[in-house]
Amino acid sequence: MEAGFSCLFPSNPVILVLAVLYICTMRKLSMDELGRKSIEEFKRAKKNPVIAVLDNIRSMHNVGSVFRTADAFLIEAIFLCGYTPQPPHRDINKTALGATESVDWMYFATTAEAVAALKEKGYKVFAVEQTEGSISLEKFAAGEGEKIAVVFGNEVEGVNDEVLTLVDGSIEIPQLGMKHSLNISVAAGIVLWEIVRTRIV
């Protein structure tokens, strides 16, 4: 056995028994205990003033995953732009698991149109992108009650260069490894939670 894993298997039998007892006391909650909202309750619930903007996302699974994340965090809406696929579609539903019915969404022919519409409604718009002068996610702080929109870019090219000239700034997820690249659905989960966690309604 690798030395690094020895701490996972204590040699003291008393500690081992206590560890097993502790694990056995952890019970998974049932669906009834989770307090899940119905679609009607979700629609009536106060939303976090955050909108996710999907800039020419190709993968239906990625789109479905963002819907599911938006539902989990009571996000106000999702804006689907360009060739981003739209519900209803079987492949979106595979990962959305019904969230396309609960989360509001709008379609825009271009992401630039979506950004313009958001700014007219008083949203501050940020691209999730690695740029000069980007704000590291852990340092990003939205004002209390401030309406925020975040643009997530294409799987290959990221956020469109034209869109970068229109937004109020860029948020960068700090990364420590070799790739410095995350799947868009993973990036959306990280960024949306970080924005929402300080303002849970």
Accessible surface in RSA format (square Angstrom, percent):
REM  Atomic radii and reference values for relative SASA: ProtOr
REM  Chains: A
REM  Algorithm: Lee & Richards
REM  Probe-radius: 1.40
REM  Slices: 20
REM RES _ NUM      All-atoms   Total-Side   Main-Chain    Non-polar    All polar
REM                ABS   REL    ABS   REL    ABS   REL    ABS   REL    ABS   REL
RES MET A   1   173.36  89.8  84.56  56.0  88.80 211.4  95.54  81.2  77.82 103.1
RES GLU A   2   125.19  71.9 115.97  87.7   9.22  22.0  38.48  74.4  86.71  70.8
RES ALA A   3    90.12  82.9  70.20 108.3  19.92  45.3  76.83 108.2  13.29  35.2
RES GLY A   4    65.72  81.0   0.00   N/A  65.72  81.0  41.67 114.3  24.05  53.9
RES PHE A   5   110.94  55.5 110.94  68.7   0.00   0.0 110.94  67.3   0.00   0.0
RES SER A   6    62.80  53.1  56.77  75.8   6.02  13.9  35.74  76.1  27.05  37.9
RES CYS A   7   104.14  78.8  72.74  81.1  31.40  73.8  50.68 128.4  53.46  57.6
RES LEU A   8   114.80  63.9  91.91  65.8  22.88  57.5  95.19  66.9  19.60  52.8
RES PHE A   9   124.21  62.1 111.79  69.2  12.41  32.3 111.92  67.9  12.29  35.2
RES PRO A  10    37.81  27.6  23.17  21.1  14.65  53.2  30.90  25.5   6.91  42.9
RES SER A  11   117.28  99.1  81.95 109.4  35.33  81.4  57.37 122.2  59.91  83.9
RES ASN A  12    68.51  47.2  62.55  60.4   5.96  14.3  19.02  45.8  49.48  47.8
RES PRO A  13    93.98  68.5  91.91  83.8   2.07   7.5  93.93  77.6   0.05   0.3
RES VAL A  14    97.01  63.8  93.92  85.0   3.09   7.4  96.83  84.1   0.18   0.5
RES ILE A  15    89.31  50.8  88.79  66.1   0.52   1.3  88.93  64.0   0.37   1.0
RES LEU A  16    81.44  45.4  81.44  58.3   0.00   0.0  81.44  57.2   0.00   0.0
RES VAL A  17    86.73  57.1  85.17  77.1   1.55   3.7  86.73  75.4   0.00   0.0
RES LEU A  18   108.71  60.5 103.94  74.4   4.77  12.0 104.20  73.2   4.51  12.1
RES ALA A  19    39.13  36.0  30.71  47.4   8.42  19.2  38.72  54.5   0.41   1.1
RES VAL A  20    76.75  50.5  76.35  69.1   0.40   1.0  76.75  66.7   0.00   0.0
RES LEU A  21   100.91  56.2 100.75  72.1   0.16   0.4 100.75  70.8   0.16   0.4
RES TYR A  22   145.53  67.9 140.58  80.0   4.96  12.9 103.87  78.1  41.67  51.4
RES ILE A  23   114.93  65.4 110.38  82.2   4.54  10.9 110.38  79.5   4.54  12.3
RES CYS A  24    95.15  72.0  61.64  68.7  33.52  78.8  28.84  73.1  66.31  71.5
RES THR A  25   103.04  73.3  72.80  73.8  30.24  72.1  71.75  96.4  31.29  47.3
RES MET A  26   130.00  67.3 103.64  68.6  26.37  62.8 102.12  86.8  27.88  36.9
RES ARG A  27   159.76  67.1 132.93  67.8  26.83  63.9  76.76 104.9  83.00  50.3
RES LYS A  28   190.17  92.8 163.64 100.4  26.53  63.2 115.57 104.0  74.60  79.5
RES LEU A  29    92.32  51.4  78.40  56.1  13.92  35.0  78.40  55.1  13.92  37.5
RES SER A  30    55.24  46.7  44.74  59.7  10.50  24.2  49.78 106.0   5.46   7.7
RES MET A  31   127.12  65.8 118.21  78.2   8.91  21.2 117.42  99.8   9.70  12.8
RES ASP A  32   139.80  97.9 109.54 109.0  30.26  71.5  34.04  80.1 105.76 105.5
RES GLU A  33    86.72  49.8  55.82  42.2  30.90  73.6  38.02  73.5  48.70  39.8
RES LEU A  34    94.05  52.4  64.40  46.1  29.65  74.5  67.45  47.4  26.61  71.6
RES GLY A  35    61.51  75.8   0.00   N/A  61.51  75.8  40.13 110.1  21.38  47.9
RES ARG A  36   164.78  69.2 132.65  67.6  32.13  76.5  45.88  62.7 118.90  72.1
RES LYS A  37   107.21  52.3  77.24  47.4  29.98  71.4  35.64  32.1  71.58  76.2
RES SER A  38    50.18  42.4  37.72  50.3  12.46  28.7  44.30  94.3   5.88   8.2
RES ILE A  39    80.77  46.0  75.85  56.5   4.93  11.9  76.81  55.3   3.96  10.7
RES GLU A  40   108.05  62.0 104.64  79.2   3.40   8.1  54.39 105.2  53.66  43.8
RES GLU A  41    76.76  44.1  73.75  55.8   3.02   7.2  18.91  36.6  57.85  47.2
RES PHE A  42     8.99   4.5   8.99   5.6   0.00   0.0   8.99   5.5   0.00   0.0
RES LYS A  43    90.92  44.4  69.34  42.5  21.58  51.4  55.79  50.2  35.13  37.4
RES ARG A  44   177.85  74.7 142.79  72.8  35.07  83.5  77.38 105.8 100.47  60.9
RES ALA A  45    22.26  20.5   7.64  11.8  14.62  33.3  17.41  24.5   4.85  12.8
RES LYS A  46   160.11  78.1 142.47  87.4  17.65  42.0  96.71  87.0  63.41  67.5
RES LYS A  47    43.87  21.4  31.35  19.2  12.52  29.8  23.76  21.4  20.10  21.4
RES ASN A  48     2.84   2.0   2.84   2.7   0.00   0.0   0.00   0.0   2.84   2.7
RES PRO A  49    31.39  22.9  29.97  27.3   1.42   5.2  31.39  25.9   0.00   0.0
RES VAL A  50     0.00   0.0   0.00   0.0   0.00   0.0   0.00   0.0   0.00   0.0
RES ILE A  51     7.21   4.1   7.21   5.4   0.00   0.0   7.21   5.2   0.00   0.0
RES ALA A  52     0.00   0.0   0.00   0.0   0.00   0.0   0.00   0.0   0.00   0.0
RES VAL A  53     0.00   0.0   0.00   0.0   0.00   0.0   0.00   0.0   0.00   0.0
RES LEU A  54     0.00   0.0   0.00   0.0   0.00   0.0   0.00   0.0   0.00   0.0
RES ASP A  55     2.24   1.6   2.23   2.2   0.01   0.0   0.26   0.6   1.99   2.0
RES ASN A  56    34.39  23.7  34.39  33.2   0.00   0.0   4.32  10.4  30.07  29.1
RES ILE A  57     0.00   0.0   0.00   0.0   0.00   0.0   0.00   0.0   0.00   0.0
RES ARG A  58   157.37  66.1 140.23  71.5  17.14  40.8  49.42  67.5 107.95  65.4
RES SER A  59    37.99  32.1  29.04  38.8   8.96  20.6  28.74  61.2   9.26  13.0
RES MET A  60    56.98  29.5  52.54  34.8   4.44  10.6  52.33  44.5   4.64   6.2
RES HIS A  61    88.87  48.6  86.83  60.4   2.04   5.2  59.22  61.0  29.65  34.5
RES ASN A  62    13.18   9.1  12.96  12.5   0.22   0.5   0.22   0.5  12.96  12.5
RES VAL A  63     0.00   0.0   0.00   0.0   0.00   0.0   0.00   0.0   0.00   0.0
RES GLY A  64     0.00   0.0   0.00   N/A   0.00   0.0   0.00   0.0   0.00   0.0
RES SER A  65    30.51  25.8  29.36  39.2   1.15   2.6   9.25  19.7  21.25  29.8
RES VAL A  66     0.29   0.2   0.00   0.0   0.29   0.7   0.29   0.3   0.00   0.0
RES PHE A  67     0.00   0.0   0.00   0.0   0.00   0.0   0.00   0.0   0.00   0.0
RES ARG A  68   123.08  51.7 121.65  62.0   1.42   3.4  29.45  40.3  93.62  56.7
RES THR A  69    22.43  16.0  18.34  18.6   4.09   9.7   6.05   8.1  16.38  24.8
RES ALA A  70     0.00   0.0   0.00   0.0   0.00   0.0   0.00   0.0   0.00   0.0
RES ASP A  71    47.13  33.0  42.24  42.0   4.89  11.6   3.66   8.6  43.47  43.3
RES ALA A  72    72.06  66.3  35.89  55.4  36.17  82.3  45.06  63.5  27.00  71.5
RES PHE A  73    45.80  22.9  41.48  25.7   4.32  11.2  45.31  27.5   0.49   1.4
RES LEU A  74    27.38  15.2  27.38  19.6   0.00   0.0  27.38  19.2   0.00   0.0
RES ILE A  75     0.48   0.3   0.00   0.0   0.48   1.2   0.00   0.0   0.48   1.3
RES GLU A  76    59.27  34.0  55.26  41.8   4.00   9.5  19.22  37.2  40.04  32.7
RES ALA A  77     9.86   9.1   9.86  15.2   0.00   0.0   9.86  13.9   0.00   0.0
RES ILE A  78     0.00   0.0   0.00   0.0   0.00   0.0   0.00   0.0   0.00   0.0
RES PHE A  79     9.66   4.8   9.66   6.0   0.00   0.0   9.66   5.9   0.00   0.0
RES LEU A  80     0.00   0.0   0.00   0.0   0.00   0.0   0.00   0.0   0.00   0.0
RES CYS A  81     0.00   0.0   0.00   0.0   0.00   0.0   0.00   0.0   0.00   0.0
RES GLY A  82    14.44  17.8   0.00   N/A  14.44  17.8  10.71  29.4   3.72   8.3
RES TYR A  83   111.44  52.0  86.71  49.3  24.72  64.3  85.87  64.5  25.56  31.5
RES THR A  84     2.37   1.7   0.00   0.0   2.37   5.7   0.00   0.0   2.37   3.6
RES PRO A  85    20.82  15.2  11.35  10.4   9.47  34.4  20.82  17.2   0.00   0.0
RES GLN A  86    74.52  41.7  59.55  43.5  14.97  35.6   8.87  18.9  65.65  49.8
RES PRO A  87    13.55   9.9   5.98   5.4   7.57  27.5   6.03   5.0   7.52  46.7
RES PRO A  88   124.82  91.0 106.64  97.2  18.18  66.1 107.14  88.5  17.68 109.9
RES HIS A  89    69.54  38.0  62.22  43.2   7.32  18.7  46.06  47.5  23.48  27.3
RES ARG A  90   180.85  75.9 169.07  86.2  11.79  28.1  69.07  94.4 111.79  67.7
RES ASP A  91    39.17  27.4  39.17  39.0   0.00   0.0   2.98   7.0  36.19  36.1
RES ILE A  92     0.00   0.0   0.00   0.0   0.00   0.0   0.00   0.0   0.00   0.0
RES ASN A  93    60.90  42.0  55.98  54.1   4.92  11.9  21.13  50.9  39.77  38.4
RES LYS A  94   123.12  60.1  98.99  60.7  24.13  57.5  64.09  57.7  59.04  62.9
RES THR A  95    38.93  27.7  37.85  38.4   1.08   2.6  38.72  52.0   0.21   0.3
RES ALA A  96     0.86   0.8   0.00   0.0   0.86   2.0   0.00   0.0   0.86   2.3
RES LEU A  97   117.34  65.4  83.48  59.7  33.86  85.1  91.64  64.4  25.71  69.2
RES GLY A  98    37.80  46.6   0.00   N/A  37.80  46.6  30.26  83.0   7.54  16.9
RES ALA A  99     6.32   5.8   2.93   4.5   3.39   7.7   5.21   7.3   1.10   2.9
RES THR A 100    14.93  10.6   4.47   4.5  10.46  24.9   1.08   1.5  13.85  20.9
RES GLU A 101   106.26  61.0  96.29  72.9   9.97  23.7  27.42  53.0  78.84  64.4
RES SER A 102     6.41   5.4   5.59   7.5   0.82   1.9   5.19  11.1   1.22   1.7
RES VAL A 103     1.65   1.1   0.00   0.0   1.65   4.0   0.20   0.2   1.45   3.9
RES ASP A 104    77.16  54.0  71.07  70.7   6.10  14.4  23.09  54.4  54.07  53.9
RES TRP A 105    80.67  32.4  58.84  28.5  21.83  51.3  44.50  23.7  36.16  58.7
RES MET A 106   100.34  52.0  95.78  63.4   4.56  10.9  77.45  65.9  22.89  30.3
RES TYR A 107    91.06  42.5  67.15  38.2  23.91  62.2  46.66  35.1  44.40  54.7
RES PHE A 108    25.47  12.7  22.30  13.8   3.17   8.2  25.47  15.4   0.00   0.0
RES ALA A 109    58.79  54.1  45.87  70.8  12.92  29.4  46.12  64.9  12.68  33.6
RES THR A 110    61.76  43.9  59.06  59.9   2.70   6.4  59.59  80.0   2.17   3.3
RES THR A 111     4.72   3.4   1.70   1.7   3.01   7.2   1.70   2.3   3.01   4.6
RES ALA A 112    21.18  19.5  17.76  27.4   3.42   7.8  18.06  25.4   3.12   8.3
RES GLU A 113    87.62  50.3  80.25  60.7   7.36  17.5  38.84  75.1  48.78  39.8
RES ALA A 114     0.00   0.0   0.00   0.0   0.00   0.0   0.00   0.0   0.00   0.0
RES VAL A 115     1.74   1.1   1.74   1.6   0.00   0.0   1.74   1.5   0.00   0.0
RES ALA A 116    52.55  48.3  45.04  69.5   7.51  17.1  51.35  72.3   1.19   3.2
RES ALA A 117    26.75  24.6  21.90  33.8   4.84  11.0  25.82  36.4   0.92   2.4
RES LEU A 118     0.41   0.2   0.22   0.2   0.18   0.5   0.41   0.3   0.00   0.0
RES LYS A 119    85.49  41.7  67.97  41.7  17.52  41.7  44.23  39.8  41.27  44.0
RES GLU A 120   155.41  89.2 114.95  87.0  40.46  96.3  46.51  90.0 108.89  88.9
RES LYS A 121   131.55  64.2 118.32  72.6  13.23  31.5  73.15  65.8  58.40  62.2
RES GLY A 122    51.93  64.0   0.00   N/A  51.93  64.0  33.46  91.8  18.46  41.3
RES TYR A 123    13.94   6.5   7.05   4.0   6.89  17.9   2.32   1.7  11.62  14.3
RES LYS A 124    98.46  48.0  98.36  60.3   0.10   0.2  46.62  42.0  51.84  55.2
RES VAL A 125     0.00   0.0   0.00   0.0   0.00   0.0   0.00   0.0   0.00   0.0
RES PHE A 126    17.46   8.7  17.46  10.8   0.00   0.0  17.46  10.6   0.00   0.0
RES ALA A 127     0.00   0.0   0.00   0.0   0.00   0.0   0.00   0.0   0.00   0.0
RES VAL A 128    20.71  13.6  10.70   9.7  10.02  24.1  10.70   9.3  10.02  27.2
RES GLU A 129    39.62  22.7  34.52  26.1   5.10  12.1  12.04  23.3  27.59  22.5
RES GLN A 130    82.79  46.3  61.09  44.6  21.71  51.7  29.54  62.9  53.25  40.4
RES THR A 131    43.86  31.2  23.42  23.7  20.44  48.7  31.45  42.2  12.41  18.8
RES GLU A 132   179.16 102.9 146.99 111.2  32.17  76.6  68.95 133.4 110.20  90.0
RES GLY A 133    79.37  97.9   0.00   N/A  79.37  97.9  42.39 116.3  36.98  82.8
RES SER A 134    28.45  24.0   4.83   6.4  23.62  54.4   0.29   0.6  28.16  39.5
RES ILE A 135    62.43  35.5  58.23  43.4   4.20  10.1  62.43  45.0   0.00   0.0
RES SER A 136    30.37  25.7  25.53  34.1   4.84  11.2  20.14  42.9  10.23  14.3
RES LEU A 137     9.22   5.1   9.04   6.5   0.18   0.4   9.04   6.3   0.18   0.5
RES GLU A 138   106.93  61.4  78.45  59.3  28.49  67.8  59.22 114.5  47.72  39.0
RES LYS A 139   155.43  75.8 127.87  78.5  27.56  65.6  80.09  72.1  75.34  80.3
RES PHE A 140    29.92  15.0  10.50   6.5  19.42  50.5  11.44   6.9  18.48  52.9
RES ALA A 141    91.98  84.6  58.19  89.8  33.79  76.9  63.68  89.7  28.29  74.9
RES ALA A 142    32.47  29.9   4.65   7.2  27.82  63.3   5.73   8.1  26.74  70.8
RES GLY A 143    38.07  46.9   0.00   N/A  38.07  46.9  35.22  96.7   2.84   6.4
RES GLU A 144   187.28 107.5 143.80 108.8  43.47 103.5  66.09 127.8 121.19  98.9
RES GLY A 145    58.38  72.0   0.00   N/A  58.38  72.0  34.86  95.7  23.51  52.7
RES GLU A 146    50.06  28.7  41.06  31.1   8.99  21.4  24.91  48.2  25.15  20.5
RES LYS A 147    73.92  36.1  71.50  43.9   2.41   5.7  39.27  35.3  34.65  36.9
RES ILE A 148     0.29   0.2   0.29   0.2   0.00   0.0   0.29   0.2   0.00   0.0
RES ALA A 149     0.00   0.0   0.00   0.0   0.00   0.0   0.00   0.0   0.00   0.0
RES VAL A 150     0.00   0.0   0.00   0.0   0.00   0.0   0.00   0.0   0.00   0.0
RES VAL A 151     0.00   0.0   0.00   0.0   0.00   0.0   0.00   0.0   0.00   0.0
RES PHE A 152     2.46   1.2   1.79   1.1   0.68   1.8   2.46   1.5   0.00   0.0
RES GLY A 153    10.14  12.5   0.00   N/A  10.14  12.5   1.20   3.3   8.94  20.0
RES ASN A 154    17.76  12.2  12.36  11.9   5.40  13.0   8.09  19.5   9.67   9.3
RES GLU A 155    69.26  39.8  31.55  23.9  37.71  89.8  37.87  73.2  31.39  25.6
RES VAL A 156   129.71  85.4  97.18  88.0  32.53  78.4 101.12  87.9  28.59  77.6
RES GLU A 157   149.05  85.6 118.86  89.9  30.19  71.9  41.56  80.4 107.49  87.8
RES GLY A 158    21.73  26.8   0.00   N/A  21.73  26.8  16.96  46.5   4.77  10.7
RES VAL A 159     4.32   2.8   0.11   0.1   4.21  10.2   0.11   0.1   4.21  11.4
RES ASN A 160    69.83  48.2  60.53  58.5   9.31  22.4  15.33  36.9  54.50  52.7
RES ASP A 161   112.70  78.9 106.94 106.4   5.76  13.6  37.59  88.5  75.11  74.9
RES GLU A 162   105.57  60.6  97.09  73.5   8.48  20.2  39.72  76.8  65.85  53.8
RES VAL A 163     3.44   2.3   3.44   3.1   0.00   0.0   3.44   3.0   0.00   0.0
RES LEU A 164    49.14  27.4  33.26  23.8  15.88  39.9  33.46  23.5  15.67  42.2
RES THR A 165   109.28  77.7  72.65  73.7  36.63  87.3  73.79  99.1  35.48  53.6
RES LEU A 166    63.74  35.5  58.35  41.7   5.38  13.5  62.02  43.6   1.71   4.6
RES VAL A 167    21.74  14.3   3.07   2.8  18.67  45.0   3.07   2.7  18.67  50.6
RES ASP A 168    72.17  50.6  35.69  35.5  36.48  86.3  13.89  32.7  58.27  58.1
RES GLY A 169    21.87  27.0   0.00   N/A  21.87  27.0  21.83  59.9   0.04   0.1
RES SER A 170    10.34   8.7   7.00   9.3   3.34   7.7   1.10   2.3   9.24  12.9
RES ILE A 171     0.00   0.0   0.00   0.0   0.00   0.0   0.00   0.0   0.00   0.0
RES GLU A 172    49.88  28.6  48.96  37.0   0.92   2.2   7.85  15.2  42.02  34.3
RES ILE A 173    16.05   9.1  11.99   8.9   4.06   9.8  11.99   8.6   4.06  11.0
RES PRO A 174    68.56  50.0  46.76  42.6  21.80  79.2  54.15  44.7  14.41  89.6
RES GLN A 175    40.10  22.4  23.68  17.3  16.42  39.1  15.69  33.4  24.41  18.5
RES LEU A 176   179.26  99.8 140.55 100.6  38.71  97.3 144.86 101.7  34.40  92.6
RES GLY A 177    54.70  67.5   0.00   N/A  54.70  67.5  39.34 107.9  15.36  34.4
RES MET A 178   163.24  84.5 128.34  84.9  34.90  83.1  97.20  82.6  66.05  87.5
RES LYS A 179   153.22  74.7 132.70  81.4  20.52  48.9  86.44  77.8  66.78  71.1
RES HIS A 180    87.25  47.7  76.73  53.3  10.52  26.9  53.05  54.7  34.20  39.8
RES SER A 181    80.82  68.3  59.81  79.8  21.01  48.4  31.79  67.7  49.03  68.7
RES LEU A 182    70.21  39.1  43.47  31.1  26.74  67.2  46.93  33.0  23.28  62.6
RES ASN A 183    75.41  52.0  57.13  55.2  18.28  44.0  29.42  70.8  45.99  44.5
RES ILE A 184    11.22   6.4   5.98   4.5   5.24  12.6   8.95   6.4   2.27   6.2
RES SER A 185    20.99  17.7  15.74  21.0   5.25  12.1   1.13   2.4  19.87  27.8
RES VAL A 186    73.70  48.5  66.33  60.0   7.37  17.8  72.91  63.3   0.79   2.2
RES ALA A 187    11.00  10.1  11.00  17.0   0.00   0.0  11.00  15.5   0.00   0.0
RES ALA A 188     0.02   0.0   0.02   0.0   0.00   0.0   0.02   0.0   0.00   0.0
RES GLY A 189    20.63  25.4   0.00   N/A  20.63  25.4  17.90  49.1   2.73   6.1
RES ILE A 190    68.31  38.9  60.87  45.3   7.45  17.9  66.54  47.9   1.77   4.8
RES VAL A 191     0.00   0.0   0.00   0.0   0.00   0.0   0.00   0.0   0.00   0.0
RES LEU A 192     0.00   0.0   0.00   0.0   0.00   0.0   0.00   0.0   0.00   0.0
RES TRP A 193   103.53  41.5 103.53  50.1   0.00   0.0  83.96  44.8  19.58  31.8
RES GLU A 194    43.53  25.0  37.95  28.7   5.58  13.3   6.52  12.6  37.00  30.2
RES ILE A 195     7.68   4.4   0.60   0.4   7.08  17.1   5.74   4.1   1.94   5.3
RES VAL A 196     3.46   2.3   3.46   3.1   0.00   0.0   3.46   3.0   0.00   0.0
RES ARG A 197   113.00  47.4  95.86  48.9  17.14  40.8  15.78  21.6  97.23  58.9
RES THR A 198   104.81  74.5  66.35  67.3  38.46  91.7  57.43  77.1  47.38  71.6
RES ARG A 199    42.23  17.7  29.26  14.9  12.97  30.9  33.72  46.1   8.51   5.2
RES ILE A 200   112.58  64.1  82.94  61.8  29.64  71.4  82.94  59.7  29.64  80.4
RES VAL A 201    78.98  52.0  19.83  18.0  59.15 142.5  53.70  46.7  25.29  68.6
END  Absolute sums over single chains surface
CHAIN  1 A    12246.2       9545.5       2700.7       7291.2       4954.9
END  Absolute sums over all chains
TOTAL         12246.2       9545.5       2700.7       7291.2       4954.9
